[in-house]
């Protein structure tokens, strides 16, 4: 008789693996097994999940109907509904997600127009993939009237977390003068060096203001 999930060693149980190692370490069968919770007809949840994934290939599984899913032995109406609902939710969320593309600094400027009149300096990091598509954008620092502080550790921890291959940093100048200060130049040099060590390129540093913007890359400073 095949072992139940609870009879497997803890390091082989899907839920325990997810908690300890993260969702990316689980196979598709293990992820689906977490939804199923239990197996049927002598099969544990992972084996039942594997059977479902083998029956419906990756191209059409998200379009599977409740009638098709329920034909698999061991699946009742409740579990079939959970699977269909999960796939539908994933499809809807993916449709809503748009990947911004950042090729020129003007695109960064447009994205950060909401901070150009802020009274304090705000620094953002754009985490990008190798195609210049946005993975995530984060506010990492809020400074004073004429200065912002950010440590490379804070920036590149996020880059590693989001598996970014490159980053853009950007901040506002409340004064309206978008000319980089000596502190801006020093900070940029630190980020460039840190990125070289980690293999994550700083592709630009953009300063935005009510009067325009300054790009370190366009000015040949990166």
Secondary structure, 3 states (H helix, E strand, C coil): CCCCHHHCCHHHCHHHHHHHHCHHHCCHHHHHHHHHCCCECCECHHHHHHHHHHHCCCCCHHHCCHHHHCCCCCCCHHHHHHHHHHHHHHHHHHHHCCCCECCCHHHHHHHCHHHCCCCCCEEEEEEECCCCEEEEEEEEEECCCCCCCCCHHHHHHHHHHCCCCEEEEEEECCCCCCCCCHHHHHHHHHHHHHHHHHCCEEEEEEEEECCEEEECCCCCCC
